[in-house]
């Protein structure tokens, strides 16, 4: 994406590319293509499900790695200390992600799906799986703080490994019991969660860090940011579109054959994304965070790790269960909603204080941040 240079943002960028300008269209096409492929080729989801190693879908893993690497290669790792020292940001992230998020999803699931226990349980599991992958690209598109995103995603990853099973037990067994509601359980282990974190975050994070370190060491920062990053930058969106096609192709038949169920599941998800995103922006505004970190906080709070939620639902309840379908509907709703919120964020930017380093619209393909 590109912008007009200003004295406070002395960057040389080109015009907004056709690809960037019609990004919502491409994402819509990717979603529709995945759904149609899953519907028209009944054996496709079976074939895709077989291409996995130790329960990890290789096509999805490939798409996420391609998507995340360019963004994490842009992070200036020598500035992470400024994020770690921002207690307002870190405390806000922990509260929104690990207190507000799960409780909000639990409340919405019981209020809006009281008669559909399988979908209700699936949504509660979604609420426990905090985002560590796709949020990276939403944040980047909205011109959020890349360094802050890297730190918050890493923080979510640690808490996910430690707290997911504990919170699953609390929200599915303990809290419903206290309230006189039906209880259930999930079967997952810290290793299963850690494996997801290591693959979907660890690999691209290490690759991005090494790329910047050795790229700057051998060629210098100017070459790295003005020549290398523009070459790999577009691959983040290519990876996103590929991942969307695969995700929707895997469950295209279920989604298109049960439209009323999808609509019931979609309602609490829409409310959830809106409340969490607005909560992030409200918190950022109240504590005086700049636009970039407020945006990062909002998107990391609103996003969820659907890969993990789907994997846990399938392992516990089966691939054709209502719990798994609830997880699959998650990205069906999240993708268009968060794309829309990217543009809302950019429109709100003028109302916030912004740092001097981030241009009004992220420059692609001439990234020099």
C-alpha positions, -999 to +999 in steps of 0.1 A: +000+000+000+012+035-005+008+071+006+019+106-003+052+115+014+052+143+040+080+161+059+073+139+090+071+107+068+100+111+043+094+079+023+094+073-014+065+051-024+046+043-055+009+045-062-015+021-046-013-011-064-043-027-080-039-058-058-040-037-026-068-015-038-091-045-044-079-066-014-115-071+000-125-084-034-096-109-036-104-121-001-141-125-010-131-144-042-108-167-021-136-174+004-161-182-024-135-203-043-128-224-012-165-229-005-173-238-041-143-262-043-154-279-011-190-282-024-183-292-060-155-316-052-168-338-024-136-358-020-114-326-018-117-321+019-109-358+025-078-355+003-067-323+020-072-338+055-049-367+046-020-342+038-010-338+074+018-347+098+010-354+134-024-338+131-011-306+115-025-298+080+004-292+057-015-270+032-027-248+061+007-247+077+023-238+044-002-209+038+003-195+073+041-197+071+041-179+037+017-153+051+036-146+084+072-147+073+073-114+053+055-095+081+078-109+108+108-101+086+098-064+087+099-063+125+128-043+139+138-066+167+162-041+182+131-021+192+112-048+211+125-034+244+103-004+239+073-026+238+082-048+267+085-017+288+050-005+279+030-018+309-002-002+297-001-022+265+009-055+281-016-053+310-043-043+286-035-073+263-035-098+291-069-085+305-086-084+271-072-117+259-074-139+290-101-124+312-125-105+290-123-126+258-131-161+272-158-147+296-174-128+268-176-158+245-189-180+273-217-154+280-226-150+243-226-187+237-250-194+265-272-164+258-276-170+220-272-207+217-289-221+248-306-249+228-275-259+208-250-274+231-225-286+205-222-252+188-221-235+222-192-257+233-174-251+200-177-213+204-164-214+240-133-233+227-129-206+200-129-180+227-101-197+246-078-199+215-062-165+213-048-155+179-011-161+171-011-162+133-036-143+111-037-113+135-001-105+123-014-095+088-045-077+100-023-056+122+001-049+093-027-039+069-041-015+095-006+001+101-003-012+136+029-015+155+048-045+142+071-047+171+042-046+196+023-073+175+054-096+177+055-092+215+018-095+221+015-126+199+045-142+217+028-134+251-004-150+239+015-180+228+031-185+262-003-181+280-020-204+254+004-232+263+000-227+300-037-217+303-057-232+275-064-265+292-070-249+326-094-223+311-111-250+291-118-270+323-130-239+341-154-226+313-167-260+303-169-278+336-165-256+367-183-223+359-213-240+343-216-262+373-216-232+396-244-217+376-264-249+374-258-253+337-248-284+316-211-293+318-187-309+294-149-314+289-122-311+263-093-335+257-060-317+249-025-316+262+000-288+267+022-305+240-006-303+214-010-266+220+028-260+221+032-278+188+007-254+172+025-224+186+059-237+175+048-244+140+025-214+133+045-188+152+080-202+160+091-210+125+082-177+108+094-157+138+129-173+138+130-170+100+121-133+101+146-126+129+174-143+111+165-126+078+168-092+093+199-099+113+219-114+085+204-092+058+214-060+077+247-074+087+257-083+051+239-056+030+229-029+055+195-017+067+189+005+037+192-024+012+172-047+035+143-024+039+142-008+005+151-037-017+147-070+001+114-063+020+095-050-011+103-083-029+089-105-002+061-082+010+034-093-015+038-129-004+021-122+029-012-115+011-006-144-013-002-167+017-033-152+033-054-159+002-041-194-002-048-202+035-084-188+031-090-210+001-078-241+019-097-234+052-130-229+033-124-259+010-119-282+039-154-274+053-172-260+022-198-288+021-207-285+058-210-247+056-231-245+024-253-274+034-263-260+069-269-223+063-293-219+092-268-234+116-241-212+102-263-181+108-269-191+144-232-196+150-223-164+132-244-141+155-224-145+187-192-143+167-202-110+151-210-096+185-178-110+200-155-095+173-172-061+175-170-059+214-134-071+216-121-048+189-140-018+203-128-027+238-092-026+226-097+008+210-115+021+241-088+009+264-060+024+242-078+057+241-084+058+278-048+051+287-033+073+260-018+048+237-008+060+202-027+048+172-002+021+162-003+003+196-040+008+201-046-008+167-023-037+176-041-042+209-075-042+193-067-067+166-048-091+189-078-090+213-104-096+185-086-124+166-087-160+175-065-191+168-091-211+147-065-236+137-061-246+173-098-244+181-107-266+152-079-291+160-091-294+196-127-298+186-119-325+161-097-344+185-123-343+213-156-345+195-149-357+159-144-341+125-182-340+117-192-327+152-211-295+158-182-283+179-159-286+149-184-268+127-185-239+151-147-236+148-149-237+111-175-210+109-151-188+129-128-178+100-159-175+078-170-146+100-136-133+112-120-128+078-145-103+063-152-087+096-116-080+104-109-069+069-136-043+073-122-033+107-088-027+090-105+001+070-123+014+100-090+016+118-074+035+090-104+059+091-100+064+128-063+071+126-066+109+124-083+109+158-053+093+175-018+105+182+006+086+159+043+079+160+064+096+134+077+064+118+046+048+103+031+064+072-006+070+069-011+039+048+014+010+048+037+014+017+036-016-006+056-025-025+081+002-014+082-006+023+109+014+040+097+015+076 
